[in-house]
């Protein structure tokens, strides 16, 4: 657990507006760069855990949440969605993807 995880949580940009529309006043602040990166990393773990626990019906929505956090992390690292896709494609070209469902159990 890092020093930021004790108070508050990183939420999507429109959440304060939605809270206001529902009649409450949110207590918020804007994270600095170090805290933002730390909270994004924590959020990724949170979203992955939600995806892993999801049933087939809610899994696509949870996976979209994972993707949103991945894109935010990439942007924080100075990598846009197109660059990230090019990196993914290059890696898939070198090592392949996961479409063939190959399970490695070791070497002989």
Phi and psi restraints in degrees (range 20) as a CNS / XPLOR table:
assign (resid 1 and name C) (resid 2 and name N)
       (resid 2 and name CA) (resid 2 and name C) 1.0 -92.3 20.0 2
assign (resid 2 and name N) (resid 2 and name CA)
       (resid 2 and name C) (resid 3 and name N) 1.0 176.4 20.0 2
assign (resid 2 and name C) (resid 3 and name N)
       (resid 3 and name CA) (resid 3 and name C) 1.0 -69.6 20.0 2
assign (resid 3 and name N) (resid 3 and name CA)
       (resid 3 and name C) (resid 4 and name N) 1.0 -14.8 20.0 2
assign (resid 3 and name C) (resid 4 and name N)
       (resid 4 and name CA) (resid 4 and name C) 1.0 -92.2 20.0 2
assign (resid 4 and name N) (resid 4 and name CA)
       (resid 4 and name C) (resid 5 and name N) 1.0 -16.6 20.0 2
assign (resid 4 and name C) (resid 5 and name N)
       (resid 5 and name CA) (resid 5 and name C) 1.0 -77.4 20.0 2
assign (resid 5 and name N) (resid 5 and name CA)
       (resid 5 and name C) (resid 6 and name N) 1.0 -2.7 20.0 2
assign (resid 5 and name C) (resid 6 and name N)
       (resid 6 and name CA) (resid 6 and name C) 1.0 -78.3 20.0 2
assign (resid 6 and name N) (resid 6 and name CA)
       (resid 6 and name C) (resid 7 and name N) 1.0 -34.2 20.0 2
assign (resid 6 and name C) (resid 7 and name N)
       (resid 7 and name CA) (resid 7 and name C) 1.0 -125.0 20.0 2
assign (resid 7 and name N) (resid 7 and name CA)
       (resid 7 and name C) (resid 8 and name N) 1.0 125.7 20.0 2
assign (resid 7 and name C) (resid 8 and name N)
       (resid 8 and name CA) (resid 8 and name C) 1.0 70.3 20.0 2
assign (resid 8 and name N) (resid 8 and name CA)
       (resid 8 and name C) (resid 9 and name N) 1.0 177.3 20.0 2
assign (resid 8 and name C) (resid 9 and name N)
       (resid 9 and name CA) (resid 9 and name C) 1.0 -150.5 20.0 2
assign (resid 9 and name N) (resid 9 and name CA)
       (resid 9 and name C) (resid 10 and name N) 1.0 153.1 20.0 2
assign (resid 9 and name C) (resid 10 and name N)
       (resid 10 and name CA) (resid 10 and name C) 1.0 -69.8 20.0 2
assign (resid 10 and name N) (resid 10 and name CA)
       (resid 10 and name C) (resid 11 and name N) 1.0 128.7 20.0 2
assign (resid 10 and name C) (resid 11 and name N)
       (resid 11 and name CA) (resid 11 and name C) 1.0 -127.0 20.0 2
assign (resid 11 and name N) (resid 11 and name CA)
       (resid 11 and name C) (resid 12 and name N) 1.0 163.4 20.0 2
assign (resid 11 and name C) (resid 12 and name N)
       (resid 12 and name CA) (resid 12 and name C) 1.0 -63.1 20.0 2
assign (resid 12 and name N) (resid 12 and name CA)
       (resid 12 and name C) (resid 13 and name N) 1.0 153.1 20.0 2
assign (resid 12 and name C) (resid 13 and name N)
       (resid 13 and name CA) (resid 13 and name C) 1.0 -56.3 20.0 2
assign (resid 13 and name N) (resid 13 and name CA)
       (resid 13 and name C) (resid 14 and name N) 1.0 -33.2 20.0 2
assign (resid 13 and name C) (resid 14 and name N)
       (resid 14 and name CA) (resid 14 and name C) 1.0 -89.3 20.0 2
assign (resid 14 and name N) (resid 14 and name CA)
       (resid 14 and name C) (resid 15 and name N) 1.0 -3.2 20.0 2
assign (resid 14 and name C) (resid 15 and name N)
       (resid 15 and name CA) (resid 15 and name C) 1.0 -59.0 20.0 2
assign (resid 15 and name N) (resid 15 and name CA)
       (resid 15 and name C) (resid 16 and name N) 1.0 -44.8 20.0 2
assign (resid 15 and name C) (resid 16 and name N)
       (resid 16 and name CA) (resid 16 and name C) 1.0 -57.9 20.0 2
assign (resid 16 and name N) (resid 16 and name CA)
       (resid 16 and name C) (resid 17 and name N) 1.0 -40.8 20.0 2
assign (resid 16 and name C) (resid 17 and name N)
       (resid 17 and name CA) (resid 17 and name C) 1.0 -62.9 20.0 2
assign (resid 17 and name N) (resid 17 and name CA)
       (resid 17 and name C) (resid 18 and name N) 1.0 -43.5 20.0 2
assign (resid 17 and name C) (resid 18 and name N)
       (resid 18 and name CA) (resid 18 and name C) 1.0 -63.6 20.0 2
assign (resid 18 and name N) (resid 18 and name CA)
       (resid 18 and name C) (resid 19 and name N) 1.0 -41.0 20.0 2
assign (resid 18 and name C) (resid 19 and name N)
       (resid 19 and name CA) (resid 19 and name C) 1.0 -61.4 20.0 2
assign (resid 19 and name N) (resid 19 and name CA)
       (resid 19 and name C) (resid 20 and name N) 1.0 -44.4 20.0 2
assign (resid 19 and name C) (resid 20 and name N)
       (resid 20 and name CA) (resid 20 and name C) 1.0 -62.0 20.0 2
assign (resid 20 and name N) (resid 20 and name CA)
       (resid 20 and name C) (resid 21 and name N) 1.0 -41.3 20.0 2
assign (resid 20 and name C) (resid 21 and name N)
       (resid 21 and name CA) (resid 21 and name C) 1.0 -62.6 20.0 2
assign (resid 21 and name N) (resid 21 and name CA)
       (resid 21 and name C) (resid 22 and name N) 1.0 -24.6 20.0 2
assign (resid 21 and name C) (resid 22 and name N)
       (resid 22 and name CA) (resid 22 and name C) 1.0 -93.1 20.0 2
assign (resid 22 and name N) (resid 22 and name CA)
       (resid 22 and name C) (resid 23 and name N) 1.0 11.3 20.0 2
assign (resid 22 and name C) (resid 23 and name N)
       (resid 23 and name CA) (resid 23 and name C) 1.0 91.2 20.0 2
assign (resid 23 and name N) (resid 23 and name CA)
       (resid 23 and name C) (resid 24 and name N) 1.0 6.9 20.0 2
assign (resid 23 and name C) (resid 24 and name N)
       (resid 24 and name CA) (resid 24 and name C) 1.0 -113.9 20.0 2
assign (resid 24 and name N) (resid 24 and name CA)
       (resid 24 and name C) (resid 25 and name N) 1.0 163.8 20.0 2
assign (resid 24 and name C) (resid 25 and name N)
       (resid 25 and name CA) (resid 25 and name C) 1.0 -112.9 20.0 2
assign (resid 25 and name N) (resid 25 and name CA)
       (resid 25 and name C) (resid 26 and name N) 1.0 112.1 20.0 2
assign (resid 25 and name C) (resid 26 and name N)
       (resid 26 and name CA) (resid 26 and name C) 1.0 -72.2 20.0 2
assign (resid 26 and name N) (resid 26 and name CA)
       (resid 26 and name C) (resid 27 and name N) 1.0 145.6 20.0 2
assign (resid 26 and name C) (resid 27 and name N)
       (resid 27 and name CA) (resid 27 and name C) 1.0 -99.6 20.0 2
assign (resid 27 and name N) (resid 27 and name CA)
       (resid 27 and name C) (resid 28 and name N) 1.0 113.4 20.0 2
assign (resid 27 and name C) (resid 28 and name N)
       (resid 28 and name CA) (resid 28 and name C) 1.0 -138.0 20.0 2
assign (resid 28 and name N) (resid 28 and name CA)
       (resid 28 and name C) (resid 29 and name N) 1.0 164.6 20.0 2
assign (resid 28 and name C) (resid 29 and name N)
       (resid 29 and name CA) (resid 29 and name C) 1.0 -151.1 20.0 2
assign (resid 29 and name N) (resid 29 and name CA)
       (resid 29 and name C) (resid 30 and name N) 1.0 164.6 20.0 2
assign (resid 29 and name C) (resid 30 and name N)
       (resid 30 and name CA) (resid 30 and name C) 1.0 -97.3 20.0 2
assign (resid 30 and name N) (resid 30 and name CA)
       (resid 30 and name C) (resid 31 and name N) 1.0 125.7 20.0 2
assign (resid 30 and name C) (resid 31 and name N)
       (resid 31 and name CA) (resid 31 and name C) 1.0 -70.6 20.0 2
assign (resid 31 and name N) (resid 31 and name CA)
       (resid 31 and name C) (resid 32 and name N) 1.0 146.6 20.0 2
assign (resid 31 and name C) (resid 32 and name N)
       (resid 32 and name CA) (resid 32 and name C) 1.0 -76.3 20.0 2
assign (resid 32 and name N) (resid 32 and name CA)
       (resid 32 and name C) (resid 33 and name N) 1.0 172.5 20.0 2
assign (resid 32 and name C) (resid 33 and name N)
       (resid 33 and name CA) (resid 33 and name C) 1.0 -56.2 20.0 2
assign (resid 33 and name N) (resid 33 and name CA)
       (resid 33 and name C) (resid 34 and name N) 1.0 -45.1 20.0 2
assign (resid 33 and name C) (resid 34 and name N)
       (resid 34 and name CA) (resid 34 and name C) 1.0 -66.7 20.0 2
assign (resid 34 and name N) (resid 34 and name CA)
       (resid 34 and name C) (resid 35 and name N) 1.0 -45.3 20.0 2
assign (resid 34 and name C) (resid 35 and name N)
       (resid 35 and name CA) (resid 35 and name C) 1.0 -65.4 20.0 2
assign (resid 35 and name N) (resid 35 and name CA)
       (resid 35 and name C) (resid 36 and name N) 1.0 -41.6 20.0 2
assign (resid 35 and name C) (resid 36 and name N)
       (resid 36 and name CA) (resid 36 and name C) 1.0 -57.9 20.0 2
assign (resid 36 and name N) (resid 36 and name CA)
       (resid 36 and name C) (resid 37 and name N) 1.0 -47.9 20.0 2
assign (resid 36 and name C) (resid 37 and name N)
       (resid 37 and name CA) (resid 37 and name C) 1.0 -62.4 20.0 2
assign (resid 37 and name N) (resid 37 and name CA)
       (resid 37 and name C) (resid 38 and name N) 1.0 -42.9 20.0 2
assign (resid 37 and name C) (resid 38 and name N)
       (resid 38 and name CA) (resid 38 and name C) 1.0 -62.0 20.0 2
assign (resid 38 and name N) (resid 38 and name CA)
       (resid 38 and name C) (resid 39 and name N) 1.0 -45.6 20.0 2
assign (resid 38 and name C) (resid 39 and name N)
       (resid 39 and name CA) (resid 39 and name C) 1.0 -67.8 20.0 2
assign (resid 39 and name N) (resid 39 and name CA)
       (resid 39 and name C) (resid 40 and name N) 1.0 -34.8 20.0 2
assign (resid 39 and name C) (resid 40 and name N)
       (resid 40 and name CA) (resid 40 and name C) 1.0 -63.1 20.0 2
assign (resid 40 and name N) (resid 40 and name CA)
       (resid 40 and name C) (resid 41 and name N) 1.0 -42.5 20.0 2
assign (resid 40 and name C) (resid 41 and name N)
       (resid 41 and name CA) (resid 41 and name C) 1.0 -61.8 20.0 2
assign (resid 41 and name N) (resid 41 and name CA)
       (resid 41 and name C) (resid 42 and name N) 1.0 -43.1 20.0 2
assign (resid 41 and name C) (resid 42 and name N)
       (resid 42 and name CA) (resid 42 and name C) 1.0 -63.1 20.0 2
assign (resid 42 and name N) (resid 42 and name CA)
       (resid 42 and name C) (resid 43 and name N) 1.0 -41.3 20.0 2
assign (resid 42 and name C) (resid 43 and name N)
       (resid 43 and name CA) (resid 43 and name C) 1.0 -62.7 20.0 2
assign (resid 43 and name N) (resid 43 and name CA)
       (resid 43 and name C) (resid 44 and name N) 1.0 -37.2 20.0 2
assign (resid 43 and name C) (resid 44 and name N)
       (resid 44 and name CA) (resid 44 and name C) 1.0 -60.4 20.0 2
assign (resid 44 and name N) (resid 44 and name CA)
       (resid 44 and name C) (resid 45 and name N) 1.0 -46.2 20.0 2
assign (resid 44 and name C) (resid 45 and name N)
       (resid 45 and name CA) (resid 45 and name C) 1.0 -60.6 20.0 2
assign (resid 45 and name N) (resid 45 and name CA)
       (resid 45 and name C) (resid 46 and name N) 1.0 -41.2 20.0 2
assign (resid 45 and name C) (resid 46 and name N)
       (resid 46 and name CA) (resid 46 and name C) 1.0 -61.3 20.0 2
assign (resid 46 and name N) (resid 46 and name CA)
       (resid 46 and name C) (resid 47 and name N) 1.0 -48.1 20.0 2
assign (resid 46 and name C) (resid 47 and name N)
       (resid 47 and name CA) (resid 47 and name C) 1.0 -68.5 20.0 2
assign (resid 47 and name N) (resid 47 and name CA)
       (resid 47 and name C) (resid 48 and name N) 1.0 -38.0 20.0 2
assign (resid 47 and name C) (resid 48 and name N)
       (resid 48 and name CA) (resid 48 and name C) 1.0 -63.1 20.0 2
assign (resid 48 and name N) (resid 48 and name CA)
       (resid 48 and name C) (resid 49 and name N) 1.0 -42.7 20.0 2
assign (resid 48 and name C) (resid 49 and name N)
       (resid 49 and name CA) (resid 49 and name C) 1.0 -60.9 20.0 2
assign (resid 49 and name N) (resid 49 and name CA)
       (resid 49 and name C) (resid 50 and name N) 1.0 -41.3 20.0 2
assign (resid 49 and name C) (resid 50 and name N)
       (resid 50 and name CA) (resid 50 and name C) 1.0 -64.7 20.0 2
assign (resid 50 and name N) (resid 50 and name CA)
       (resid 50 and name C) (resid 51 and name N) 1.0 -39.0 20.0 2
assign (resid 50 and name C) (resid 51 and name N)
       (resid 51 and name CA) (resid 51 and name C) 1.0 -63.4 20.0 2
assign (resid 51 and name N) (resid 51 and name CA)
       (resid 51 and name C) (resid 52 and name N) 1.0 -45.5 20.0 2
assign (resid 51 and name C) (resid 52 and name N)
       (resid 52 and name CA) (resid 52 and name C) 1.0 -62.8 20.0 2
assign (resid 52 and name N) (resid 52 and name CA)
       (resid 52 and name C) (resid 53 and name N) 1.0 -28.6 20.0 2
assign (resid 52 and name C) (resid 53 and name N)
       (resid 53 and name CA) (resid 53 and name C) 1.0 -90.5 20.0 2
assign (resid 53 and name N) (resid 53 and name CA)
       (resid 53 and name C) (resid 54 and name N) 1.0 -8.5 20.0 2
assign (resid 53 and name C) (resid 54 and name N)
       (resid 54 and name CA) (resid 54 and name C) 1.0 -73.9 20.0 2
assign (resid 54 and name N) (resid 54 and name CA)
       (resid 54 and name C) (resid 55 and name N) 1.0 150.2 20.0 2
assign (resid 54 and name C) (resid 55 and name N)
       (resid 55 and name CA) (resid 55 and name C) 1.0 -83.8 20.0 2
assign (resid 55 and name N) (resid 55 and name CA)
       (resid 55 and name C) (resid 56 and name N) 1.0 175.0 20.0 2
assign (resid 55 and name C) (resid 56 and name N)
       (resid 56 and name CA) (resid 56 and name C) 1.0 -60.6 20.0 2
assign (resid 56 and name N) (resid 56 and name CA)
       (resid 56 and name C) (resid 57 and name N) 1.0 -31.2 20.0 2
assign (resid 56 and name C) (resid 57 and name N)
       (resid 57 and name CA) (resid 57 and name C) 1.0 -70.4 20.0 2
assign (resid 57 and name N) (resid 57 and name CA)
       (resid 57 and name C) (resid 58 and name N) 1.0 -43.3 20.0 2
assign (resid 57 and name C) (resid 58 and name N)
       (resid 58 and name CA) (resid 58 and name C) 1.0 -92.3 20.0 2
assign (resid 58 and name N) (resid 58 and name CA)
       (resid 58 and name C) (resid 59 and name N) 1.0 -8.3 20.0 2
assign (resid 58 and name C) (resid 59 and name N)
       (resid 59 and name CA) (resid 59 and name C) 1.0 -58.1 20.0 2
assign (resid 59 and name N) (resid 59 and name CA)
       (resid 59 and name C) (resid 60 and name N) 1.0 -43.6 20.0 2
assign (resid 59 and name C) (resid 60 and name N)
       (resid 60 and name CA) (resid 60 and name C) 1.0 -59.6 20.0 2
assign (resid 60 and name N) (resid 60 and name CA)
       (resid 60 and name C) (resid 61 and name N) 1.0 -39.5 20.0 2
assign (resid 60 and name C) (resid 61 and name N)
       (resid 61 and name CA) (resid 61 and name C) 1.0 -66.1 20.0 2
assign (resid 61 and name N) (resid 61 and name CA)
       (resid 61 and name C) (resid 62 and name N) 1.0 -41.4 20.0 2
assign (resid 61 and name C) (resid 62 and name N)
       (resid 62 and name CA) (resid 62 and name C) 1.0 -66.3 20.0 2
assign (resid 62 and name N) (resid 62 and name CA)
       (resid 62 and name C) (resid 63 and name N) 1.0 -38.3 20.0 2
assign (resid 62 and name C) (resid 63 and name N)
       (resid 63 and name CA) (resid 63 and name C) 1.0 -65.4 20.0 2
assign (resid 63 and name N) (resid 63 and name CA)
       (resid 63 and name C) (resid 64 and name N) 1.0 -36.1 20.0 2
assign (resid 63 and name C) (resid 64 and name N)
       (resid 64 and name CA) (resid 64 and name C) 1.0 -63.3 20.0 2
assign (resid 64 and name N) (resid 64 and name CA)
       (resid 64 and name C) (resid 65 and name N) 1.0 -36.5 20.0 2
assign (resid 64 and name C) (resid 65 and name N)
       (resid 65 and name CA) (resid 65 and name C) 1.0 -63.8 20.0 2
assign (resid 65 and name N) (resid 65 and name CA)
       (resid 65 and name C) (resid 66 and name N) 1.0 -41.4 20.0 2
assign (resid 65 and name C) (resid 66 and name N)
       (resid 66 and name CA) (resid 66 and name C) 1.0 -59.5 20.0 2
assign (resid 66 and name N) (resid 66 and name CA)
       (resid 66 and name C) (resid 67 and name N) 1.0 -46.4 20.0 2
assign (resid 66 and name C) (resid 67 and name N)
       (resid 67 and name CA) (resid 67 and name C) 1.0 -61.2 20.0 2
assign (resid 67 and name N) (resid 67 and name CA)
       (resid 67 and name C) (resid 68 and name N) 1.0 -39.9 20.0 2
assign (resid 67 and name C) (resid 68 and name N)
       (resid 68 and name CA) (resid 68 and name C) 1.0 -60.1 20.0 2
assign (resid 68 and name N) (resid 68 and name CA)
       (resid 68 and name C) (resid 69 and name N) 1.0 -43.1 20.0 2
assign (resid 68 and name C) (resid 69 and name N)
       (resid 69 and name CA) (resid 69 and name C) 1.0 -69.4 20.0 2
assign (resid 69 and name N) (resid 69 and name CA)
       (resid 69 and name C) (resid 70 and name N) 1.0 -40.0 20.0 2
assign (resid 69 and name C) (resid 70 and name N)
       (resid 70 and name CA) (resid 70 and name C) 1.0 -59.9 20.0 2
assign (resid 70 and name N) (resid 70 and name CA)
       (resid 70 and name C) (resid 71 and name N) 1.0 -43.9 20.0 2
assign (resid 70 and name C) (resid 71 and name N)
       (resid 71 and name CA) (resid 71 and name C) 1.0 -64.5 20.0 2
assign (resid 71 and name N) (resid 71 and name CA)
       (resid 71 and name C) (resid 72 and name N) 1.0 -38.7 20.0 2
assign (resid 71 and name C) (resid 72 and name N)
       (resid 72 and name CA) (resid 72 and name C) 1.0 -65.8 20.0 2
assign (resid 72 and name N) (resid 72 and name CA)
       (resid 72 and name C) (resid 73 and name N) 1.0 -40.8 20.0 2
assign (resid 72 and name C) (resid 73 and name N)
       (resid 73 and name CA) (resid 73 and name C) 1.0 -63.1 20.0 2
assign (resid 73 and name N) (resid 73 and name CA)
       (resid 73 and name C) (resid 74 and name N) 1.0 -42.9 20.0 2
assign (resid 73 and name C) (resid 74 and name N)
       (resid 74 and name CA) (resid 74 and name C) 1.0 -61.2 20.0 2
assign (resid 74 and name N) (resid 74 and name CA)
       (resid 74 and name C) (resid 75 and name N) 1.0 -46.3 20.0 2
assign (resid 74 and name C) (resid 75 and name N)
       (resid 75 and name CA) (resid 75 and name C) 1.0 -60.2 20.0 2
assign (resid 75 and name N) (resid 75 and name CA)
       (resid 75 and name C) (resid 76 and name N) 1.0 -40.3 20.0 2
assign (resid 75 and name C) (resid 76 and name N)
       (resid 76 and name CA) (resid 76 and name C) 1.0 -62.3 20.0 2
assign (resid 76 and name N) (resid 76 and name CA)
       (resid 76 and name C) (resid 77 and name N) 1.0 -29.1 20.0 2
assign (resid 76 and name C) (resid 77 and name N)
       (resid 77 and name CA) (resid 77 and name C) 1.0 -87.8 20.0 2
assign (resid 77 and name N) (resid 77 and name CA)
       (resid 77 and name C) (resid 78 and name N) 1.0 1.6 20.0 2
assign (resid 77 and name C) (resid 78 and name N)
       (resid 78 and name CA) (resid 78 and name C) 1.0 83.8 20.0 2
assign (resid 78 and name N) (resid 78 and name CA)
       (resid 78 and name C) (resid 79 and name N) 1.0 21.0 20.0 2
assign (resid 78 and name C) (resid 79 and name N)
       (resid 79 and name CA) (resid 79 and name C) 1.0 -115.4 20.0 2
assign (resid 79 and name N) (resid 79 and name CA)
       (resid 79 and name C) (resid 80 and name N) 1.0 119.8 20.0 2
assign (resid 79 and name C) (resid 80 and name N)
       (resid 80 and name CA) (resid 80 and name C) 1.0 -84.1 20.0 2
assign (resid 80 and name N) (resid 80 and name CA)
       (resid 80 and name C) (resid 81 and name N) 1.0 173.7 20.0 2
assign (resid 80 and name C) (resid 81 and name N)
       (resid 81 and name CA) (resid 81 and name C) 1.0 -59.8 20.0 2
assign (resid 81 and name N) (resid 81 and name CA)
       (resid 81 and name C) (resid 82 and name N) 1.0 -38.6 20.0 2
assign (resid 81 and name C) (resid 82 and name N)
       (resid 82 and name CA) (resid 82 and name C) 1.0 -66.1 20.0 2
assign (resid 82 and name N) (resid 82 and name CA)
       (resid 82 and name C) (resid 83 and name N) 1.0 -42.8 20.0 2
assign (resid 82 and name C) (resid 83 and name N)
       (resid 83 and name CA) (resid 83 and name C) 1.0 -63.3 20.0 2
assign (resid 83 and name N) (resid 83 and name CA)
       (resid 83 and name C) (resid 84 and name N) 1.0 -42.7 20.0 2
assign (resid 83 and name C) (resid 84 and name N)
       (resid 84 and name CA) (resid 84 and name C) 1.0 -61.1 20.0 2
assign (resid 84 and name N) (resid 84 and name CA)
       (resid 84 and name C) (resid 85 and name N) 1.0 -42.3 20.0 2
assign (resid 84 and name C) (resid 85 and name N)
       (resid 85 and name CA) (resid 85 and name C) 1.0 -64.1 20.0 2
assign (resid 85 and name N) (resid 85 and name CA)
       (resid 85 and name C) (resid 86 and name N) 1.0 -39.2 20.0 2
assign (resid 85 and name C) (resid 86 and name N)
       (resid 86 and name CA) (resid 86 and name C) 1.0 -64.5 20.0 2
assign (resid 86 and name N) (resid 86 and name CA)
       (resid 86 and name C) (resid 87 and name N) 1.0 -39.5 20.0 2
assign (resid 86 and name C) (resid 87 and name N)
       (resid 87 and name CA) (resid 87 and name C) 1.0 -63.6 20.0 2
assign (resid 87 and name N) (resid 87 and name CA)
       (resid 87 and name C) (resid 88 and name N) 1.0 -44.1 20.0 2
assign (resid 87 and name C) (resid 88 and name N)
       (resid 88 and name CA) (resid 88 and name C) 1.0 -61.4 20.0 2
assign (resid 88 and name N) (resid 88 and name CA)
       (resid 88 and name C) (resid 89 and name N) 1.0 -45.5 20.0 2
assign (resid 88 and name C) (resid 89 and name N)
       (resid 89 and name CA) (resid 89 and name C) 1.0 -61.7 20.0 2
assign (resid 89 and name N) (resid 89 and name CA)
       (resid 89 and name C) (resid 90 and name N) 1.0 -42.6 20.0 2
assign (resid 89 and name C) (resid 90 and name N)
       (resid 90 and name CA) (resid 90 and name C) 1.0 -62.4 20.0 2
assign (resid 90 and name N) (resid 90 and name CA)
       (resid 90 and name C) (resid 91 and name N) 1.0 -44.1 20.0 2
assign (resid 90 and name C) (resid 91 and name N)
       (resid 91 and name CA) (resid 91 and name C) 1.0 -65.3 20.0 2
assign (resid 91 and name N) (resid 91 and name CA)
       (resid 91 and name C) (resid 92 and name N) 1.0 -41.7 20.0 2
assign (resid 91 and name C) (resid 92 and name N)
       (resid 92 and name CA) (resid 92 and name C) 1.0 -64.1 20.0 2
assign (resid 92 and name N) (resid 92 and name CA)
       (resid 92 and name C) (resid 93 and name N) 1.0 -37.1 20.0 2
assign (resid 92 and name C) (resid 93 and name N)
       (resid 93 and name CA) (resid 93 and name C) 1.0 -64.4 20.0 2
assign (resid 93 and name N) (resid 93 and name CA)
       (resid 93 and name C) (resid 94 and name N) 1.0 -36.9 20.0 2
assign (resid 93 and name C) (resid 94 and name N)
       (resid 94 and name CA) (resid 94 and name C) 1.0 -79.7 20.0 2
assign (resid 94 and name N) (resid 94 and name CA)
       (resid 94 and name C) (resid 95 and name N) 1.0 -42.2 20.0 2
assign (resid 94 and name C) (resid 95 and name N)
       (resid 95 and name CA) (resid 95 and name C) 1.0 -118.3 20.0 2
assign (resid 95 and name N) (resid 95 and name CA)
       (resid 95 and name C) (resid 96 and name N) 1.0 -8.8 20.0 2
assign (resid 95 and name C) (resid 96 and name N)
       (resid 96 and name CA) (resid 96 and name C) 1.0 90.4 20.0 2
assign (resid 96 and name N) (resid 96 and name CA)
       (resid 96 and name C) (resid 97 and name N) 1.0 177.8 20.0 2
assign (resid 96 and name C) (resid 97 and name N)
       (resid 97 and name CA) (resid 97 and name C) 1.0 -107.9 20.0 2
assign (resid 97 and name N) (resid 97 and name CA)
       (resid 97 and name C) (resid 98 and name N) 1.0 -142.5 20.0 2
assign (resid 97 and name C) (resid 98 and name N)
       (resid 98 and name CA) (resid 98 and name C) 1.0 -127.1 20.0 2
assign (resid 98 and name N) (resid 98 and name CA)
       (resid 98 and name C) (resid 99 and name N) 1.0 9.0 20.0 2
assign (resid 98 and name C) (resid 99 and name N)
       (resid 99 and name CA) (resid 99 and name C) 1.0 -63.8 20.0 2
assign (resid 99 and name N) (resid 99 and name CA)
       (resid 99 and name C) (resid 100 and name N) 1.0 -28.8 20.0 2
assign (resid 99 and name C) (resid 100 and name N)
       (resid 100 and name CA) (resid 100 and name C) 1.0 -81.9 20.0 2
assign (resid 100 and name N) (resid 100 and name CA)
       (resid 100 and name C) (resid 101 and name N) 1.0 -3.0 20.0 2
assign (resid 100 and name C) (resid 101 and name N)
       (resid 101 and name CA) (resid 101 and name C) 1.0 59.4 20.0 2
assign (resid 101 and name N) (resid 101 and name CA)
       (resid 101 and name C) (resid 102 and name N) 1.0 33.5 20.0 2
assign (resid 101 and name C) (resid 102 and name N)
       (resid 102 and name CA) (resid 102 and name C) 1.0 -74.9 20.0 2
assign (resid 102 and name N) (resid 102 and name CA)
       (resid 102 and name C) (resid 103 and name N) 1.0 130.8 20.0 2
assign (resid 102 and name C) (resid 103 and name N)
       (resid 103 and name CA) (resid 103 and name C) 1.0 -112.7 20.0 2
assign (resid 103 and name N) (resid 103 and name CA)
       (resid 103 and name C) (resid 104 and name N) 1.0 122.5 20.0 2
assign (resid 103 and name C) (resid 104 and name N)
       (resid 104 and name CA) (resid 104 and name C) 1.0 -94.9 20.0 2
assign (resid 104 and name N) (resid 104 and name CA)
       (resid 104 and name C) (resid 105 and name N) 1.0 127.0 20.0 2
assign (resid 104 and name C) (resid 105 and name N)
       (resid 105 and name CA) (resid 105 and name C) 1.0 -111.8 20.0 2
assign (resid 105 and name N) (resid 105 and name CA)
       (resid 105 and name C) (resid 106 and name N) 1.0 6.4 20.0 2
assign (resid 105 and name C) (resid 106 and name N)
       (resid 106 and name CA) (resid 106 and name C) 1.0 128.5 20.0 2
assign (resid 106 and name N) (resid 106 and name CA)
       (resid 106 and name C) (resid 107 and name N) 1.0 -169.6 20.0 2
assign (resid 106 and name C) (resid 107 and name N)
       (resid 107 and name CA) (resid 107 and name C) 1.0 -120.7 20.0 2
assign (resid 107 and name N) (resid 107 and name CA)
       (resid 107 and name C) (resid 108 and name N) 1.0 159.7 20.0 2
